[in-house]
Amino acid sequence: HFFDFLVESNRWLKIRGFFVTILNILLFMPWGIYASFFYDKKRTVCFAFLFSFVVEFIQLFANFGVFSLEDIILNTLGGFLGILLYQKYICRISQSTTQKINQWTVRIGGSLSILAYISTTVAMILYFS
């Protein structure tokens, strides 16, 4: 039929939208875990919000990607879910194990989280544009 392409296009947009939504949440979960080693819940959520806002602000003025309030909200939600994972699983580990995880996280975890977010954002922009 003549309008079949609209149905297929709509399916693709729904799948893409779902993928982008989940990715925005998942990319900030490591940030929530990482920051929970050093800050309380309120400050960690604020940092996730501010970092996401700065990334979106740069996209807006650098004409690199699209500024999206939805991305800021989803990224902040991802940071919050990372906090919950930290509180439920990681902080219950013994003190010596927690110190080892903390040392590893300080050295590698934060850098990898930020690098993963930036590289995935660039890949998504290049792939979907």
JOBELPE-V254457 format. One record per pair of residues at least 24 apart in sequence whose ideal C-beta (glycine too) atoms are under 7 Angstrom apart, sorted by the first residue. I is the first residue (numbers start at 1). J is the second residue. D is the distance in Angstrom with one decimal. If there is no record, write none. Layout:
# JOBELPE-V254457
i	j	d
I	J	D
I	J	D
This chain:
# JOBELPE-V254457
i	j	d
16	128	7.0
21	74	6.1
23	120	6.8
24	71	5.5
24	74	3.8
24	75	5.5
24	78	6.5
25	74	5.3
25	77	5.7
25	78	4.1
25	81	6.7
26	78	6.3
27	78	6.3
27	116	6.7
27	117	4.8
27	120	6.0
28	52	6.9
28	75	4.5
28	78	3.1
28	79	4.5
28	82	6.6
29	78	4.9
29	81	5.4
29	82	4.0
29	85	6.7
30	82	6.3
30	109	6.9
30	113	4.0
31	79	5.3
31	82	6.1
31	113	5.3
32	78	6.7
32	79	4.0
32	80	6.2
32	81	6.4
32	82	2.1
32	83	4.5
32	86	6.8
33	82	4.4
33	85	5.9
33	86	4.8
33	90	6.7
34	105	5.7
34	109	5.0
34	110	4.9
34	113	5.7
36	83	5.2
36	86	3.8
37	102	5.3
37	105	5.7
41	83	5.4
44	79	6.4
44	83	5.5
45	76	6.4
45	79	5.9
45	80	5.5
45	83	7.0
48	75	6.3
48	76	5.1
48	79	2.7
49	76	4.6
52	76	6.1
64	125	7.0
65	125	4.9
